[in-house]
Amino acid sequence: MSQATRIFVALILALSIGVGAAAIAPERALVVADWVQPIGTMWLHALQMTIVPLVVSLLITGIAATAEAARASTLAGRAFVTFIVLLWISSALGGAIALGMLSAFPLGADLAAALRDALGSAPPTGEVPPFSAFLVALVPSNPIASAVNDAFLPMILFTTVFAFAITRLPVEERERLTGFFQAIGNAMLVVINWVLWL
């Protein structure tokens, strides 16, 4: 049985046990859920602890490999530019199609009223910071603090700049750093496999 099948079977089994226990003895099920919750939380934290090192290592090695391929041939460079252009076009098309579908198939009066009521009971969002504050927050003064505080966008921006800086280093240093981050990524994948096995 493959790992994906084992995980799927375990998920279905756990859901079935939870639903069955809640139907048969709801009070005892809540007590057991309180006992089991720390284990589930620990498991989830074990998966989450791999996210930052894995994202950083994959981003650095991906940019390094793309730059290396672009150096080797103009075809890779053209493919990268084509990919970016297609990504922008598909994003614009997705937004336009969504707006067109909403115009073509508007919400019924009862659904619109229900949505208004649901949103009307939500607490106020507070003051929206200006766009300049968003731009300033993009550039982290401390990338480690960004990673610690789960501020992924500034961390990814720093990692991208760092990865492009690596592509400008001499070959020996570039290969050493790329190999280091590739090893980190591979180690994180091993940890993820262990956690999923558990």
C-alpha positions as CSV (number, residue, x, y, z in Angstrom):
1,M,0.0,0.0,0.0
2,S,1.4,3.4,-1.0
3,Q,1.9,6.2,1.5
4,A,-0.8,8.3,-0.2
5,T,-3.3,5.4,0.1
6,R,-2.3,4.8,3.8
7,I,-2.9,8.5,4.6
8,F,-6.2,8.5,2.8
9,V,-7.4,5.3,4.5
10,A,-6.3,6.8,7.9
11,L,-8.2,10.0,7.2
12,I,-11.4,8.1,6.3
13,L,-11.0,5.8,9.3
14,A,-10.5,8.8,11.7
15,L,-13.5,10.6,10.3
16,S,-15.7,7.5,10.6
17,I,-14.6,7.0,14.2
18,G,-15.2,10.6,15.1
19,V,-18.7,10.7,13.5
20,G,-19.6,7.4,15.0
21,A,-18.4,8.4,18.5
22,A,-20.2,11.7,18.3
23,A,-23.4,9.9,17.3
24,I,-23.2,7.1,19.9
25,A,-21.8,9.0,23.0
26,P,-21.3,12.7,22.3
27,E,-20.1,13.6,25.8
28,R,-17.5,10.8,25.9
29,A,-16.4,11.7,22.4
30,L,-15.6,15.3,23.5
31,V,-13.6,14.0,26.4
32,V,-11.6,11.6,24.1
33,A,-11.2,14.5,21.6
34,D,-9.6,16.6,24.4
35,W,-7.1,13.8,25.0
36,V,-6.3,13.3,21.3
37,Q,-6.1,17.0,20.4
38,P,-2.5,17.5,21.7
39,I,-1.3,14.6,19.5
40,G,-3.0,16.1,16.4
41,T,-1.6,19.6,17.2
42,M,1.9,18.2,17.6
43,W,1.6,16.3,14.3
44,L,0.4,19.5,12.6
45,H,3.2,21.6,14.1
46,A,5.7,18.9,13.0
47,L,4.5,19.5,9.4
48,Q,4.5,23.3,9.8
49,M,8.1,23.4,11.1
50,T,9.3,22.2,7.7
51,I,7.6,24.9,5.6
52,V,10.1,27.8,6.0
53,P,13.2,25.7,5.3
54,L,11.5,23.9,2.4
55,V,10.2,27.0,0.7
56,V,13.5,28.8,1.1
57,S,15.5,25.9,-0.2
58,L,13.2,25.1,-3.1
59,L,13.0,28.8,-4.2
60,I,16.8,29.2,-4.1
61,T,17.5,25.9,-6.0
62,G,14.7,26.6,-8.5
63,I,16.0,30.1,-9.3
64,A,19.6,28.8,-9.5
65,A,18.6,26.0,-11.8
66,T,16.6,28.3,-14.0
67,A,19.5,30.8,-14.2
68,E,21.9,28.0,-15.0
69,A,19.7,26.7,-17.8
70,A,19.2,30.3,-19.1
71,R,23.0,30.7,-19.2
72,A,23.3,27.4,-21.1
73,S,20.8,28.2,-23.8
74,T,18.5,31.0,-25.0
75,L,15.6,28.6,-25.2
76,A,15.4,28.3,-21.4
77,G,15.4,32.1,-21.1
78,R,12.7,32.4,-23.7
79,A,10.7,29.7,-21.9
80,F,11.0,31.6,-18.6
81,V,9.7,34.8,-20.2
82,T,6.9,32.9,-21.9
83,F,5.9,31.4,-18.6
84,I,5.7,34.8,-16.9
85,V,3.7,36.3,-19.8
86,L,1.3,33.3,-19.8
87,L,0.9,33.6,-16.0
88,W,0.0,37.3,-16.3
89,I,-2.4,36.6,-19.2
90,S,-4.1,33.7,-17.3
91,S,-4.5,35.9,-14.2
92,A,-6.1,38.7,-16.2
93,L,-8.4,36.2,-18.0
94,G,-9.4,34.6,-14.7
95,G,-10.4,38.0,-13.3
96,A,-12.2,39.0,-16.4
97,I,-14.1,35.7,-16.7
98,A,-15.1,35.8,-13.0
99,L,-16.5,39.3,-13.4
100,G,-18.3,38.3,-16.6
101,M,-19.8,35.2,-15.0
102,L,-21.0,37.3,-12.1
103,S,-22.6,39.7,-14.5
104,A,-24.2,36.9,-16.6
105,F,-25.4,34.9,-13.6
106,P,-26.1,37.4,-10.8
107,L,-27.1,36.2,-7.3
108,G,-30.8,35.8,-6.7
109,A,-32.4,38.3,-4.4
110,D,-32.7,35.9,-1.5
111,L,-29.1,34.8,-1.8
112,A,-27.9,38.4,-2.0
113,A,-29.9,39.3,1.1
114,A,-28.5,36.3,3.0
115,L,-25.0,37.3,2.0
116,R,-25.6,40.9,3.0
117,D,-27.0,39.7,6.4
118,A,-24.0,37.4,7.0
119,L,-21.5,40.2,6.1
120,G,-23.5,42.8,8.1
121,S,-23.0,40.8,11.3
122,A,-19.2,40.6,10.9
123,P,-17.2,42.9,13.1
124,P,-15.6,45.9,11.4
125,T,-12.3,45.3,9.8
126,G,-10.6,48.4,11.2
127,E,-8.6,51.0,9.4
128,V,-6.9,49.7,6.2
129,P,-3.2,50.8,6.1
130,P,-2.1,52.8,3.1
131,F,-0.6,51.1,0.1
132,S,2.8,52.7,1.0
133,A,2.8,50.8,4.3
134,F,2.2,47.6,2.4
135,L,5.2,48.4,0.1
136,V,7.4,49.2,3.1
137,A,6.4,46.0,4.8
138,L,7.5,44.0,1.8
139,V,11.1,44.7,2.4
140,P,12.1,43.0,5.7
141,S,14.6,44.7,8.0
142,N,15.2,41.2,9.5
143,P,14.3,38.2,7.2
144,I,14.8,35.8,10.1
145,A,12.1,37.7,12.1
146,S,9.8,37.5,9.0
147,A,10.2,33.8,9.0
148,V,9.6,33.5,12.7
149,N,6.4,35.7,12.5
150,D,5.1,33.8,9.5
151,A,5.4,36.9,7.3
152,F,5.9,34.8,4.1
153,L,5.7,37.6,1.5
154,P,8.7,39.6,2.9
155,M,10.6,36.3,3.5
156,I,10.0,35.1,-0.1
157,L,11.0,38.5,-1.5
158,F,14.3,38.3,0.5
159,T,14.8,34.7,-0.6
160,T,14.3,35.6,-4.2
161,V,16.8,38.5,-4.1
162,F,19.2,36.3,-2.2
163,A,18.8,33.5,-4.9
164,F,19.4,36.0,-7.7
165,A,22.5,37.2,-5.9
166,I,23.8,33.6,-5.7
167,T,23.6,33.4,-9.5
168,R,26.1,36.2,-9.7
169,L,28.7,34.5,-7.6
170,P,31.7,32.6,-9.0
171,V,30.9,29.0,-10.1
172,E,32.5,27.3,-7.1
173,E,30.7,29.4,-4.5
174,R,27.4,29.3,-6.5
175,E,27.6,25.4,-6.6
176,R,28.5,25.2,-2.9
177,L,25.5,27.3,-1.8
178,T,23.1,25.7,-4.2
179,G,24.2,22.3,-3.1
180,F,23.8,23.3,0.6
181,F,20.2,24.5,0.0
182,Q,19.4,21.4,-2.1
183,A,20.6,19.2,0.8
184,I,18.3,21.2,3.2
185,G,15.3,20.7,0.9
186,N,16.0,17.0,0.6
187,A,16.3,16.7,4.4
188,M,13.0,18.5,4.9
189,L,11.4,16.1,2.5
190,V,12.7,13.2,4.6
191,V,11.2,14.8,7.7
192,I,7.9,15.3,5.9
193,N,7.9,11.6,5.0
194,W,8.5,10.7,8.6
195,V,5.7,12.9,9.8
196,L,3.3,11.6,7.2
197,W,4.2,8.0,8.1
198,L,3.3,8.8,11.7
